[in-house]
Amino acid sequence: MKKTLPALISHIAVILALIIVMGVLGIIAAGIAADGNEKFTGELERNVTLHILENDTAKEQGYLKELLDAFNSEYAEYGITAVDANMDQYNDLEKNGPFGYGPDVLYQANDAIMKYVDGKHILPLPVEKLECAESIGEKAWDAYRATAGGESYTFGVPVNIQQPLLYYRQDLLPENWETEWDENDNGVPDMIENWSALYRFSKQIREESGGTKYGYMKSLNDGYFASGYFFSYGGYVFGGEDGKDTRDVGFSKNDGYKGGKIIRQLATVMNLECTEDTITRNSYSRMAQGTYFATMTTPDVYTMFIKEMVLAGYSEKYALENLKTVDVPALPVSGDLEDESQGFKDMTVMGGVNGYAISSYTKAPNASLAFVNFATSYKMINRRCELLGISPARSDIAEELGGLNRVINDNLARGTIYVMPSVRALAQVWTPLQTYCAKLATDALSGTGLYVTDEAIKQGVANVDKQIYDAIHTLGG
């Protein structure tokens, strides 16, 4: 068939467009490499001061000071000094870096760090030169990888795998748990093994105490923790092979709506504080006082609970013996906490990988890389585990520590930790999701009856997906 002139022109235009796009990608890739790897010559800058941004827990527990002192002693002969950046742990490098106010090295979650790849605010790193390179699994490295022009670059160094854990007071277990709360006779209390039993136990505590004490308590409007209920039944944040296709928002996909049912049921054994942030703020002290039996949060705040128990009058030894952490309980396959007939399934939780990155605005990239190498060394990560209770991304240390550390590494490898997508659009997820979860909890406690049926819950979750999509693509989020 003969091609008309307009058709030929159209084909030529398409080809030219592809050539231009490929050329631009090549330029981007070359630019990233030029801005990054060429700066890492291996020759340390002399007589420089590095500003290190760490999280508040590392400061409060004394780890940052210990890290800085150890590094400064090691590199004193080069005149390299690392100091606390004295900035908010959520400091925005994109806003402050270009004006010289940002840190040289920053420690944040993967989603926070990777948003800086756009605009070249952080440097791609020669991670193969680091001592920790072979000790960190691929799934952890993947959280810090981005591709441009067909080339893969790594922009951060994993330190800490984050996933929710169940915290509970062992001394608040009922005396008869071995006979009444161990249905499978495996020596593990049912209420820390599956959500259905924890729900029943929480209901019992609330009723017997007249609402002065509770079993499981958590701010259900916290999207980071609540999202796991949706993931466990086939929901997801974004689609695509890499989980970054923002045109496909999926909390409602497959049987994701069942996560909404779980949240609504859990609210019935709590109080209205679960609809906002009160429980999250007060969980340390109320666990210490025995008002709550259990809550869910991340491994890195373990020491905060211990401190509160000591303040409540317990010895540190007693606190350490009785505050326990375990992997999150299993969920009923049915999606109904009162229906255990189909058995249980592992819960998939939202997680992340905290790590170090280096600012593109640093005047000492080689010294900064030396700091990252030192901070992620066996010695310092091991010490970080001791002081902060983190779950290390280094598999060698996780294996040696065993227990939950090994479990969390395994969870990441097998996919029951859903790593937060490292895309800027993730910021648009939280408000619609959290608002809906709060509505579900309020509905359950106030008896308004808006989300009683499966269909109503399905429509509610579908609306969350639409709001997220609109915020990203329609409203220019």
Disulfide bonds with the S-S distance in Angstrom:
none
